Each structure stands twice: as C-alpha cells, then as structure tokens.
Amino acid sequence: MITLRPAEARGHANHGWLDTYHSFSFADYYDPEHMGFRSLRVINEDYVAPRSGFGTHPHRDMEIITYVLGGQVEHKDSMGTTSVIRPGEVQRMSAGTGVLHSEMNRFGEQLHMLQIWILPERQGLKPSYEQKAFPEKERQGRFRVVASPDGREGSVTVRQDLALYSALLGKGEKAEYPLTPGRHAWVQLARGSGTLNGVAIKAGDGAAISDEGTLVLTANEPIEALLFDLA
C-alpha cells in the first residue's frame, strides 16, 4: 500500500529569512494525523536566505540528518565540531544526552536543505557527529545507501533500525528497491517528477509504504529522491 503525502498538504511557514515546509507536525504546525512514520519523526524542507540561519539551540535524544540540495550550511556544535555541508554530503548528528548546535547560511546564495529527525533506538546515548560525501556517480540510476545502523558501504551511522538511500535518475530512468517483507518505507521526492509503483509523485511529495514488494521509481524528468527503509 502506498499512501501519498502531497507537497501542497504539508505544513508551511515563511519567516522571511526561512521558508519551510513540514511533512510531519513540527513547531507551530500540528496535525495529529501526521506525527511521523515509524521511527521517522521530521522531514523539513528549508529554504534559508543568505547570511541567516538557525542560531545556537539545544537538542537531545534525536538522530538528526542534514541533506543539502543547494547552497552550503555551516555547522557548529558544543562537541567542538565546525564544518560546512554541501550538496552530495550527508551530516548526521546524534544529540543523545544533549548538544548545542547552529546551522547557518553565511554564504551569498540561498540554502536549500532537508532536515530529518529520527527517533533513536534508546535515550541517553552519547552525542556524536559524522559527515560524508556521496558523489553523483555513486547515486546515479540506483538507490545508494547513505545512512545505516552499521555504516555499511561507507554510509554514516544512525542509531536506529533504519537505512536511508539517495537516488539520482535521468529522464526515463528507473531504480528498483526490494522491500523485505515486514519492513516499511518512506520515499521523499526532493526534485523532479515520476511514478512510484505506478503512483504519480512530484517534488515535495512523500509516500508512506507498507505491504509492498519491489519499489520501482521511474523518472518523467530528472529526479533526486530519498528512500527510508524502516522497521
């Protein structure tokens, strides 16, 4: 079964410096029908104006993934990490027992990114940080794992029974993913349009998937997609 979460149905807030869309309940947007999916709690699509961003603030007991689609974001945290995340890179921060961090666009172009929150396998974990690059050639025409519990194939490590894949498809291309019986999936389309097992899907749409076999994503125009494989 595939249940579409249309882009236009998401929560939305425009703060001037930040134009943001919420697939699930977040901040002032609350919808009891959309509180997350399995261990996936937040998918925010953020457009951040130049020389602005999220100042220092706390988090705890959450696995946070940043996936940049355009521009650059500067990360700083209370663990002593300072880094810049660019398109093709995935950042994972485990907030654990507590961490302070900032995510700033100190550059001259708009930042476009997905902020993803995942519930951890247990509370009270030690905070940690990881960042890796995944070149386009590794994601072209297939689902390439970018986050997993065991860090397989060079992916970042996430402390939950969840694997995250990224795919880039050209017009007319398709990518297949065999979903293990009893597992669930969420597909988030970051760019483009196409079909998922015959269901039309476009940029900003999400899809909750259960009781399906092989997933087939086909591009009507160039696509960038994320696939979450969930317990």
Secondary structure, 3 states (H helix, E strand, C coil): CEEEECHHHCEEEECCCEEEEECCCECCECCCCCCCECCEEEEEEEEECCCEEEEEEEECCCEEEEEEEECCEEEEECCCCEEEECCCEEEEEECCCCEEEEEEECCCCCEEEEEEEECCCCCCCCCEEEEEECCHHHHECCCEEEEECCCHHHCEECCCCEEEEEEEECCCCEEEEECCCCCEEEEEEEEEEEEECCEEEECCCEEEEECCCEEEEEEEEEEEEEEEEEC
